[in-house]
Amino acid sequence: MGKEFRFMHCADLHLGLRFKGLGEENSELAERLRASVMESFSRIVDYAIENSADAMVISGDMYDDSNELLSTRMWFCDQLSRLKIPVFLSRGNHDSETRWASAIPYPNNVHEFGTEPERFDVGDDVEVIGISFSKQHEARNLASMLEGRRDRFTIACLHSDLDSVSEGYPYAPCKMSDLIGRSVDYWALGHIHKRNVVSTSPYVVYPGNIQGRSFKETGPKGAYFVKVSNGSVISLDFIPTNTYRWEDLTIDISGKNLNDVKRELSSVVDDKTLCRITFTGNGDLDRMLRLNSSDVCRTIASSTGCIVSSIEVHTSPEIDLDSRSNNKDMAAAVIRSGRKLESLSKEQIVNMICQNKNAAKYREIYMSFTEEEIQSIVSDAMKSIIARMEVAR
């Protein structure tokens, strides 16, 4: 093997993606999110140029279904032409057919794999092999159709669903056993939106998508920059390029006031974070969260700069259950009843729960819980009732 070889691996660009379900009041945000997908890919191109990449591999779903607009394809071609290096594309389930392929061909440095295996040499000792979807619901095991050469460092580019990390959309399905013994050193995969280095012998890599689309796709998004020397991967660096980051956050209010919560959030969010916050624990903030949740959202957004999508309140007030149980009010009656139920066995508690016909359907699930978990259901129910009464005061 000769000099060090560097390449960029990305997938699931979903250019033209339209963000839905944000509500009319967030139409401007939806448009900014749509633009952020383009911005992310532009940063990937910038990084490849600045770090002297020798090639780029894009493993499917360049476009987002029917959103391969003329303007989107033209923009994509302009970005690819900036690279001045070989770019290899394999089509996936979202772009198995492309409407502007003949009218707006890709630049000469771009090689789009056909629906049968193809092979391209890159220099003297590296090859890129790959294959594209023949239809949206590709049923072929594409990985099993690819074979590298032993005297080359082989990169295999394809969109495929590996069973061990599948997210439930089994297009071009394959197993890990299909990827071993094929003289492929780096499987550059696409389709799974969660970043994952599945294996390092051989390398089996999902870079994830380049911009999160919802709270199902949290955290940094981007691409991998790979360095190869003497026939082996010597570094695999994830490069975050997303504009916006989705985060599901949990804050325990125990012993905290609102200023404490704002300081805690400020350390993990910024003006490019879209967050959904779940509040847990017991404390003085419970009443404020339940009665003034919209004000809390606005205050947090204003002080931290983040975009608060929603908050969920799973808190209760700070209550001394033992001292309250001696009173003669309804809260005391609830506590005494709860304490009595907590003392029952798991089977007795489950039997009571399953007297409800809807709950009875899940009896096996309840019985799979530990004794402590079942008792905590009773405890949580008791605290929730008291919390509701406290808020109503």
Buried (B, 14 or more C-beta within 10 A) or exposed (E): BEEEBBBBBBBBBBBBBBBEEBEEEBEEBBEBBBEBBBBBBBBBBEBBBEEEBBBBBBBBBBBBBEBBBEEBBEBBBEBBBBBEBBBBBBBBBBBBEBBBEEEEEBBEBBBBBEBEBBBBEBBEBBBBBBBBBBEBEBEBEBBEBBBBEEEBBBBBBBBBBBEEBEEEEBBBBBEBEBBEEBBBBBBBBBBBBBBBEBBEEBBBBBBBBBBBBEBEBBBEBBBBBBBBBEBEBEEBEBBBBBBBBBBBBEBBBEEBEBEBBBEBBBEEBEEBBBBBBBBBBBBBBBBBBBEEBEEBBEBBBEBBEBBBBEBBBBBBBBBEBEEBBEEEEEBBEBBBEBBEBBEBEBEEBBBEBBEEEEBEEEEEEBEEBEEEEBBEBBBEBBBBBBBEBBBEE
